[in-house]
Amino acid sequence: MARDLSVRIGTLELPNPLISASGCFGYGLEYEDVTDLSALGGVCVKGLFLTEREGHAPPRIVETPAGMINAIGLQGIGVHRFVKEKLPLLRERGARVFVNVCGTTIDEYAEVTRILTDAGGVAAIELNISCPNIKEGGIQFGCSLLGTGQVVEAVRKVTHLPVIPKLTPNVTDVASFARAAEDAGADAVSLVNTFLALAIDVETRRPTITNVLGGLSGPAIRPIAVRMVWECAREVKIPIIGMGGITNARDALEFILAGATAVQIGTANFVDPFVWGKVLDGIDDYMARHQVERLSDLIGAFDPTPPKVVHR
Ligand SMILES: Cc1cc2nc3c(=O)[nH]c(=O)nc-3n(C[C@H](O)[C@H](O)[C@H](O)COP(=O)(O)O)c2cc1C
């Protein structure tokens, strides 16, 4: 019998749990020569404000052991150009489009969402309330329980689409933010955005990137992200989209077992744009080996019983 990798996020059914992470897959179309966009569970595009933004001056990325620090500064074409130039093509390709919505004010989040909802053809709204590397990147909302609730409530009023606030890991108790989002009417939460980080060039004794601070992503953050997903899964009933350092099927399965309904892949896509097929095949192999017919049976199937004691 064919195995069923489909998952549900609110009213949205995805053929599989793999979604591109915002900022790591352009507007999707850049990758269509190497990836069938309709074969992904979803394509989450770069963060969009109402207007175009240039982002920070380079250098704005730096490699770190098992990861990278970026401070792109939410460079983007703005929602109007996206709706006109990109959305029709994404729709034609059969992509399930998640839009990462940014705002400097609560009204801007609502307005960008309203424009996207009216445009049609968007599958879900991911609210970026967690960008660590620009002051007005939503982090002022995402680091406050009240602010998180206010953004979700305002956006909830203007759309029927699934609303998915993206949580920052730069807080002490991430689960309380998932709870605030759920209470305010979110359909799901996604986590984690990047960890605030600093890399110093010891020769010049200055920062390696122009913004001084940036966000750490990639395999280095994965165990912390898995822990945070698990904490949120115990706190809320809404689905969780997990991410942070996924490079292969085992990594993706860790998030799913910890309670994620779907996962996003970001930094790994820069290393290997063919990662998607490999992760999907690996999940399918795992399901065959463990005689699991429906992927949804694995969501939250983590058994926290400690492993057997190994005698020294
Ligand atoms: C270059 C770069 C740009 C990013 N841009 C965005 C963005 O526009 N909006 C957003 O919510 N997250 C953005 N992120 C964060 C990722 O979507 C993701 O949350 C994070 O990188 C962790 O996943 P990963 O380790 O698989 O990359 C960006 C990350 C990177 C590396």
PDBQT file of the ligand as one rigid body, heavy atoms in Angstrom, charges set to zero:
ROOT
HETATM    1  C1  LIG A 401      19.670  34.124   4.405  1.00  0.00    +0.000 C 
HETATM    2  C2  LIG A 401      18.469  33.937   5.276  1.00  0.00    +0.000 A 
HETATM    3  C3  LIG A 401      17.350  34.756   5.102  1.00  0.00    +0.000 A 
HETATM    4  C4  LIG A 401      16.217  34.594   5.908  1.00  0.00    +0.000 A 
HETATM    5  N1  LIG A 401      15.121  35.388   5.704  1.00  0.00    +0.000 NA
HETATM    6  C5  LIG A 401      13.999  35.193   6.440  1.00  0.00    +0.000 A 
HETATM    7  C6  LIG A 401      12.817  35.957   6.189  1.00  0.00    +0.000 A 
HETATM    8  O1  LIG A 401      12.733  36.790   5.283  1.00  0.00    +0.000 OA
HETATM    9  N2  LIG A 401      11.744  35.733   7.009  1.00  0.00    +0.000 N 
HETATM   10  C7  LIG A 401      11.772  34.794   8.016  1.00  0.00    +0.000 A 
HETATM   11  O2  LIG A 401      10.775  34.639   8.720  1.00  0.00    +0.000 OA
HETATM   12  N3  LIG A 401      12.858  34.040   8.241  1.00  0.00    +0.000 NA
HETATM   13  C8  LIG A 401      13.969  34.214   7.472  1.00  0.00    +0.000 A 
HETATM   14  N4  LIG A 401      15.066  33.423   7.706  1.00  0.00    +0.000 N 
HETATM   15  C9  LIG A 401      15.014  32.372   8.742  1.00  0.00    +0.000 C 
HETATM   16  C10 LIG A 401      14.684  31.001   8.133  1.00  0.00    +0.000 C 
HETATM   17  O3  LIG A 401      13.435  31.021   7.474  1.00  0.00    +0.000 OA
HETATM   18  C11 LIG A 401      14.680  29.904   9.221  1.00  0.00    +0.000 C 
HETATM   19  O4  LIG A 401      13.734  30.240  10.210  1.00  0.00    +0.000 OA
HETATM   20  C12 LIG A 401      16.044  29.730   9.898  1.00  0.00    +0.000 C 
HETATM   21  O5  LIG A 401      17.091  29.948   8.991  1.00  0.00    +0.000 OA
HETATM   22  C13 LIG A 401      16.200  28.350  10.545  1.00  0.00    +0.000 C 
HETATM   23  O6  LIG A 401      16.099  27.309   9.602  1.00  0.00    +0.000 OA
HETATM   24  P1  LIG A 401      17.391  26.656   8.858  1.00  0.00    +0.000 P 
HETATM   25  O7  LIG A 401      18.400  26.347   9.924  1.00  0.00    +0.000 OA
HETATM   26  O8  LIG A 401      16.868  25.443   8.142  1.00  0.00    +0.000 OA
HETATM   27  O9  LIG A 401      17.913  27.699   7.913  1.00  0.00    +0.000 OA
HETATM   28  C14 LIG A 401      16.208  33.581   6.907  1.00  0.00    +0.000 A 
HETATM   29  C15 LIG A 401      17.339  32.756   7.071  1.00  0.00    +0.000 A 
HETATM   30  C16 LIG A 401      18.442  32.919   6.272  1.00  0.00    +0.000 A 
HETATM   31  C17 LIG A 401      19.625  31.993   6.470  1.00  0.00    +0.000 C 
ENDROOT
TORSDOF 0
